[in-house]
Amino acid sequence: MSWGLLAACGASVGYGVATILQAVGSRRGGGLAAFRQPLVLGGLALDGACFLLSLVAFRRLPLVVVETVLAASLAVVVLAAHLVLRTALRRADLAAVGAVLAGLVVLVLASGEQPAARPGARFTAAALVLTAVLVLATVALYRRGPAWTLGLASALGYSAVAIGARAATAGGWVAMVRQPIALVVLAGGLVAVVAYVRALERGPVGLAAALVSVVEVVVPGVVGLAFLGDGVRAGWGVAALGGVVVALAGCVVLARSPGTAATGG
């Protein structure tokens, strides 16, 4: 297994564990008091570490592969919530976990190391403009927007983070931070978090989680294939697409599970 895949898998598991830590910690203190809980703080620190791991993966693998692996953190959340929070584990959840794992195995076999992306100035300008539009749309939707629009905004924010991270990899870490497209990563991350929290306030957890799981894979995947030189091993294209579809179907089921609901508030 390549370093990129190891980083993506580590980030996926870490995100799931961080979700459980934050869920348990928030039960010991609500509101702002939750941020004084060691488990919540530990979960946030783990989130940060997982984000850095995801950047390593974005440098080396196609976006569609990395995002599918990250979306699979829902499987970790559901299984861990059953063990730690004693949530119900449905037969459909077990089948969905199996589907996610099967899809990921196919993607592991199909994926290969990718060269650093070298987008042109037009791509960078377009990404900055579209991200600015997303920020303005999120501001407009924040007060009265329905849950599904906020969930979609959050998913597009996560997509912007992935696209920006992949496009800003040429030249090493220092050069990545100094590139204009790094603003896409920052703004996209803010939109993703703020819109997701607001979506949870206005609608069911499953809706927001399902939207994020699907959109954050499809949008970056298409952009990566069309503009950033992403690809898979020769002859593995159809298999990789099948793996993504199967894994995403499992994620959609898991997004509506009791374990996800228990940890999403």
C-alpha positions in Angstrom: 0.0 0.0 0.0 1.3 3.4 -0.9 2.0 6.3 1.5 -0.9 8.2 0.0 -3.3 5.3 0.7 -2.0 4.9 4.2 -2.5 8.6 4.8 -6.0 8.5 3.5 -7.0 5.5 5.5 -5.4 6.9 8.6 -7.3 10.2 8.1 -10.6 8.3 7.6 -10.2 6.2 10.8 -9.0 9.3 12.7 -12.0 11.4 11.6 -14.4 8.7 12.8 -12.6 8.4 16.2 -12.6 12.2 16.5 -16.4 12.3 15.9 -16.9 9.8 18.8 -14.6 11.7 21.1 -16.5 14.9 20.4 -19.9 13.2 20.8 -19.0 11.7 24.2 -17.3 15.0 25.4 -20.3 17.1 24.3 -22.6 15.0 26.5 -20.5 16.1 29.6 -21.0 19.8 28.9 -23.3 21.5 26.4 -22.8 24.8 24.4 -19.5 26.6 24.9 -18.8 24.5 27.9 -18.2 21.5 25.6 -15.0 23.2 24.4 -13.6 22.8 28.0 -14.0 19.1 27.8 -10.7 17.1 27.2 -12.5 14.7 24.9 -13.8 17.5 22.7 -10.5 19.2 22.6 -8.8 15.9 21.8 -11.3 15.2 19.0 -10.6 18.7 17.5 -6.8 18.1 17.7 -7.3 14.7 16.0 -9.4 16.4 13.3 -6.5 18.7 12.6 -4.0 15.9 12.4 -6.3 14.0 10.0 -6.6 17.1 7.8 -2.8 17.1 7.5 -2.9 13.4 6.6 -5.5 14.1 3.9 -3.2 16.7 2.4 -0.5 14.0 2.0 -3.1 11.8 0.3 -4.2 14.6 -2.0 -0.6 15.1 -3.2 -0.3 11.5 -4.3 -3.7 10.0 -5.2 -6.7 10.9 -7.4 -9.2 13.0 -5.6 -12.0 10.5 -6.2 -10.0 7.8 -4.4 -9.1 10.0 -1.4 -12.6 11.5 -1.0 -14.2 8.0 -1.1 -11.8 6.7 1.6 -12.5 9.8 3.7 -16.3 9.4 3.3 -15.9 5.9 4.6 -15.2 7.3 8.0 -19.0 7.0 8.4 -18.4 3.2 8.8 -16.0 3.9 11.7 -18.5 6.3 13.3 -21.4 3.8 13.1 -19.4 0.9 14.5 -17.7 2.9 17.2 -21.0 4.5 18.2 -22.5 1.0 18.7 -19.6 0.1 21.0 -19.2 3.3 22.9 -22.6 5.0 22.8 -24.6 1.8 22.7 -26.6 2.9 19.6 -28.5 0.3 17.6 -26.7 -1.5 14.8 -29.1 -2.5 12.1 -28.6 -5.3 9.6 -28.6 -2.7 6.9 -25.7 -0.9 8.7 -23.7 -4.1 8.7 -24.4 -4.7 5.0 -23.5 -1.0 4.3 -20.2 -1.4 6.1 -19.5 -4.5 4.0 -20.3 -2.5 0.8 -18.0 0.3 1.9 -15.1 -2.0 2.6 -15.7 -3.9 -0.7 -15.7 -0.6 -2.7 -12.5 0.5 -0.9 -10.7 -2.7 -1.7 -11.4 -2.2 -5.4 -10.2 1.4 -5.2 -7.0 0.3 -3.4 -6.3 -2.1 -6.3 -7.2 0.4 -9.0 -5.4 3.5 -7.6 -1.9 4.5 -8.5 0.5 7.3 -7.5 -0.3 10.6 -9.2 2.1 13.3 -10.3 1.8 16.7 -8.7 -1.0 18.8 -10.2 0.0 21.8 -12.3 -3.2 23.8 -13.0 -2.9 26.9 -15.0 -3.8 30.5 -14.1 -7.3 30.2 -15.5 -8.1 27.2 -13.3 -6.8 29.1 -10.2 -8.9 32.2 -11.1 -12.0 30.1 -11.7 -11.6 28.2 -8.4 -11.2 31.5 -6.5 -14.3 33.1 -8.2 -16.5 30.0 -7.6 -15.3 29.7 -4.0 -16.2 33.4 -3.4 -19.7 32.7 -4.9 -20.0 29.8 -2.5 -19.1 32.0 0.5 -21.7 34.6 -0.6 -24.4 31.9 -1.1 -23.7 30.4 2.3 -24.1 33.8 3.9 -27.4 34.4 2.1 -28.7 30.9 3.1 -27.5 30.9 6.7 -30.6 32.6 8.3 -33.5 31.1 6.4 -32.1 28.5 4.0 -33.6 24.9 4.2 -31.4 22.1 5.6 -30.7 20.5 2.2 -29.3 23.8 0.7 -27.0 24.2 3.7 -25.9 20.6 3.5 -25.1 21.1 -0.2 -23.1 24.2 0.6 -21.2 22.3 3.2 -20.5 19.5 0.7 -19.3 22.0 -1.8 -17.1 23.5 0.8 -15.4 20.2 1.5 -15.1 19.8 -2.3 -13.3 23.1 -2.5 -10.9 22.0 0.2 -10.0 18.9 -1.7 -9.7 20.6 -5.1 -7.6 23.4 -3.6 -5.3 21.0 -1.8 -4.8 18.9 -4.9 -4.2 21.9 -7.1 -1.8 23.6 -4.8 0.6 20.7 -4.3 3.3 21.6 -6.9 6.5 23.0 -5.3 6.2 21.5 -1.8 4.4 22.5 1.4 5.8 26.0 1.7 5.0 26.9 -1.9 1.5 25.4 -1.4 0.7 27.8 1.4 2.0 30.8 -0.6 -0.1 30.0 -3.7 -3.3 32.0 -4.2 -5.4 28.8 -4.5 -4.6 28.1 -0.8 -7.4 30.7 -0.2 -9.8 28.1 -1.7 -8.8 25.6 1.0 -9.2 28.1 3.8 -12.6 29.6 2.6 -13.9 26.1 1.6 -13.1 24.8 5.0 -14.9 27.6 6.8 -18.0 27.2 4.6 -17.9 23.4 5.1 -17.9 23.6 8.9 -20.3 26.6 9.3 -22.9 25.3 6.8 -22.8 21.7 8.2 -23.4 22.9 11.7 -26.3 25.1 10.5 -27.7 22.2 8.4 -27.8 20.0 11.6 -29.7 22.8 13.4 -32.4 22.9 10.7 -32.8 19.3 9.5 -31.9 15.7 10.2 -28.3 14.5 10.5 -28.8 11.9 7.8 -29.7 14.4 5.2 -26.6 16.5 5.7 -24.3 13.5 6.1 -25.6 11.9 2.9 -25.2 15.1 0.9 -21.6 15.5 2.1 -20.7 11.9 1.4 -21.9 12.0 -2.2 -21.1 15.5 -3.3 -17.6 15.6 -1.8 -16.7 12.5 -3.8 -18.4 13.3 -7.1 -17.5 17.0 -7.5 -13.7 16.7 -6.7 -13.6 13.5 -8.6 -14.9 15.0 -11.8 -12.7 18.1 -11.4 -9.6 16.0 -10.8 -10.2 13.8 -13.8 -11.1 16.7 -16.1 -8.5 19.3 -15.1 -5.9 18.0 -12.7 -4.6 15.0 -14.5 -6.1 12.4 -12.1 -6.4 8.8 -13.3 -6.3 5.1 -12.2 -4.3 2.1 -13.3 -4.7 1.1 -17.0 -7.7 -1.1 -17.5 -9.1 -0.4 -14.0 -11.4 2.5 -14.9 -14.7 0.6 -14.9 -13.8 -1.3 -11.7 -12.8 1.9 -10.0 -16.1 3.6 -10.9 -18.0 0.5 -9.6 -16.0 0.7 -6.4 -16.9 4.3 -5.9 -20.6 3.7 -6.5 -20.8 0.7 -4.1 -18.9 2.5 -1.4 -21.1 5.6 -1.8 -24.2 3.6 -1.6 -23.0 2.1 1.7 -22.2 5.6 2.9 -25.7 6.9 2.1 -27.2 4.0 4.2 -24.8 4.7 7.1 -25.6 8.4 7.0 -29.1 7.5 8.1 -28.1 5.1 10.8 -28.8 5.5 14.5 -25.0 5.8 15.1 -24.7 8.7 12.8 -27.7 10.5 14.3 -26.3 10.0 17.8 -23.0 11.7 16.9 -24.1 14.4 14.6 -25.8 16.9 16.9 
